[in-house]
């Protein structure tokens, strides 16, 4: 799933992987990215780093995220060997941005649960299940304590960090 600022995109493979409640949790996460202005903040950081080629690179990165195909601008940047330098500022803020979106998703899920007269204490469970699946694990499987297990163009927090933040937000918000 991807929220480049005003539209949430969901791939067919993601939709097929998750049940409805998990997909709703992922959408809550992506909506929080929009509410917090993460796309605009990321745009500014990337624009400073790569200047006029930004639009082409983001277009290629979006294409890569949705289809797995690497477009010409992204391919050129990857081949140049300086990609890590370009993404240093962008990547440095990514873990905090993802955690903020996870915490915001918990609040949205709890707001939905309250509106439906459901308990707040378990509203975050679909987000937890979705994160576990998206990191390549099954519910109940031994999870890594703190490893980076998603390959991406940016630094994501570990599954452990994300689940810890989700549980903390759920606990704090349901009291």
C-alpha positions in Angstrom: 0.0 0.0 0.0 1.2 3.5 -0.7 -0.1 7.0 0.1 1.8 9.5 -2.1 -0.2 12.4 -0.6 -3.9 12.4 -1.6 -4.7 8.8 -2.8 -4.1 5.5 -1.2 -3.0 2.8 -3.6 -3.3 -0.9 -2.7 -1.8 -3.7 -4.8 -3.9 -6.7 -5.8 -1.4 -8.9 -4.1 -1.7 -7.1 -0.8 -5.5 -7.2 -1.0 -5.3 -10.9 -1.6 -2.9 -11.5 1.3 -4.9 -9.8 4.0 -8.4 -10.3 5.4 -10.8 -7.4 5.5 -10.0 -6.3 9.0 -6.2 -6.4 8.3 -6.7 -4.5 5.0 -8.7 -1.9 7.0 -5.8 -1.6 9.4 -3.3 -1.1 6.6 -5.6 1.6 5.1 -5.7 3.3 8.5 -1.9 3.3 8.5 -1.8 4.8 5.1 -4.5 7.4 5.9 -2.4 8.5 8.9 0.5 9.1 6.6 -1.8 11.5 4.8 -3.1 13.1 8.0 0.5 13.7 9.2 1.7 15.1 5.9 4.4 12.5 5.5 4.4 12.5 1.7 4.9 16.3 1.7 7.7 16.1 4.2 9.3 13.2 2.3 8.9 15.2 -0.9 10.8 18.2 0.5 13.6 16.0 1.8 14.0 14.1 -1.5 13.7 17.3 -3.5 16.7 18.8 -1.6 18.6 15.6 -2.3 18.0 15.0 -5.9 16.6 18.3 -7.3 14.8 18.3 -10.7 15.0 14.6 -11.2 12.7 14.1 -8.2 9.4 13.7 -10.1 10.9 11.0 -12.4 12.5 9.2 -9.5 9.3 9.2 -7.4 7.3 8.0 -10.4 9.8 5.1 -10.9 9.8 4.3 -7.2 6.0 4.2 -7.1 6.0 2.0 -10.2 8.7 -0.2 -8.5 6.6 -0.4 -5.2 3.4 -1.4 -7.1 4.8 -3.6 -9.9 8.3 -4.5 -9.0 9.6 -3.0 -12.3 12.5 -0.5 -12.1 12.0 2.5 -14.4 14.8 4.3 -16.2 15.5 7.0 -13.7 15.5 4.7 -10.7 17.7 2.3 -12.6 20.1 5.1 -13.4 20.3 6.1 -9.8 20.7 2.5 -8.6 23.4 1.9 -11.1 25.3 5.0 -10.2 26.3 3.7 -6.8 25.2 6.8 -4.9 21.7 5.8 -4.1 22.4 5.4 -0.4 23.8 8.9 -0.2 20.7 10.3 -1.9 18.4 8.5 0.5 20.3 9.2 3.7 18.0 12.0 4.8 14.9 10.3 3.5 15.8 7.0 5.1 16.8 8.5 8.4 13.3 9.8 9.1 11.5 6.7 7.8 11.4 4.6 11.0 9.8 7.4 13.0 7.4 8.1 10.2 6.3 4.5 10.0 5.9 4.2 13.8 3.9 7.5 13.8 1.6 6.0 11.1 1.2 2.8 13.0 0.3 4.7 16.2 -2.2 6.8 14.2 -3.7 3.7 12.7 -4.4 2.4 16.2 -6.2 5.6 17.1 -8.3 5.3 13.9 -9.1 1.7 14.5 -10.1 2.5 18.1 -12.3 5.4 16.9 -14.0 2.9 14.5 -14.5 0.4 17.3 -16.0 3.0 19.6 -18.4 4.1 16.9 -19.5 0.5 16.4 -19.8 -0.1 20.2 -16.9 -2.6 20.2 -14.1 -2.9 22.7 -11.1 -0.6 22.2 -8.7 -3.0 23.8 -8.6 -5.4 20.8 -9.1 -2.8 17.9 -5.4 -2.9 17.1 -5.3 -6.7 16.6 -5.9 -6.6 12.8 -3.0 -4.1 12.4 -0.8 -6.4 14.4 -1.8 -9.4 12.2 -1.2 -7.4 9.0 2.3 -6.3 10.1 3.2 -9.8 10.9 2.0 -11.0 7.5 3.7 -8.1 5.7 7.0 -8.9 7.3 6.7 -12.5 6.1 5.7 -14.3 9.3 2.6 -16.2 10.5 0.6 -15.4 13.6 2.0 -17.5 16.4 5.4 -18.0 14.7 8.5 -17.1 16.6 9.2 -13.5 15.6 12.6 -11.8 15.4 13.6 -9.8 18.4 14.8 -6.8 16.4 15.9 -7.4 12.9 15.5 -5.4 9.7 13.4 -7.9 7.6 11.8 -5.8 4.9 13.9 -5.0 1.8 13.1 -1.5 0.7 14.4 1.7 -0.8 14.2 3.2 2.7 14.8 2.1 6.3 11.8 0.6 8.0 11.6 -0.1 11.7 11.9 -3.7 12.6 8.8 -5.8 13.2 9.6 -5.9 16.9 9.7 -2.1 17.1 6.4 -1.7 15.2 4.5 -4.3 17.2 5.9 -2.7 20.4 4.6 0.7 19.3 1.2 -0.7 18.3 0.8 -2.5 21.6 1.8 0.6 23.6 -0.5 2.9 21.7 -3.4 0.4 22.1 -2.7 0.1 25.8 -2.4 3.9 26.4 -5.5 4.7 24.2 -7.8 2.1 25.6 -7.3 3.0 29.3 
